Structures are given as C-alpha cells and as structure tokens.
Amino acid sequence: EIEESELMSVEDQGEVVEINEDANIVVEEVVEEEQIYQVVEQQPEYPGGMQALMKYLKDNIQYPRISREENSQGMTYVGFIVSSTGEIRDVKVHKSSGDKYLDKEAERLVKSMPKWTPGMQSGKNVAVKFTLPVVFRLDNGKATKGKNKRK
C-alpha cells in the first residue's frame, strides 16, 4: 500500500509534487430548489376532489379533549405546499384559532393527508402553496365534526 509518492516533472527538474492518496475529495451536489407557485393554470387537488377532502376532515378530526372541556371553537388556517409529486410538506399554521390544541390538531390532520394530484403550469407538474381552513365547532359540548377518538 502506497501512502505517499513523489513525482518529478520533466520540465521542472528538481520540483517535487506530492500526491497524498488519503486526501478527501469533496464533490458538492447542487440541489435545484423547486419553484413554488401561488397561482397556476390547474390547482392541486385532493384525491376525489373537495367533497372527499371535507369527508376526510370530518372522519379524521380528533377534537382535543381539553378544547372540548373548555368549549373552545374556531377556525385554524393551515398553509402547506403540494409538491410537484403531490406530497404535502412545509405544513404550518398561518392563522390561529386562538386555541393551541385546535391548531395542533389542524396541523396533524393536514400532515396526515394522502398525496394530492399536483398543480400544473405549462403542462408540467409544479409545487403550489395552499391554505386550508379547518373549522372546529361544538354543539352542546360535543364535536359536530368527526369522531371523538380521544376520550
């Protein structure tokens, strides 16, 4: 095993060039960031459309017990990106309902959504910024939307 070697240049007699075979070669990968659109020719779509999205929210919402006990209600606006492959990413609350537990539940709901059909611009799939209002409403202390899975 050769760790170091010396080479003599014919033109530059007497100049020694050292080659260290243990040297680390760093290759920097350039990652092109995906452009995020707000307005596109074709908006991203939840599988099955808006009615299916409303059903998903209704069936999967878990009204937080503490919020139910405190009769807390409101609307949380959750922003996210539908990527060019339909994945949901960069989920965050844009406007709070005023109840951190409702906000956390709205965020959980959005993060757990299945892939969407991506938005399109000029015939290509593109990433699109999307905002979804999630409504939390109680009727006599009971959640009107969804099944109360936390008891």
Disulfide bonds with the S-S distance in Angstrom:
none
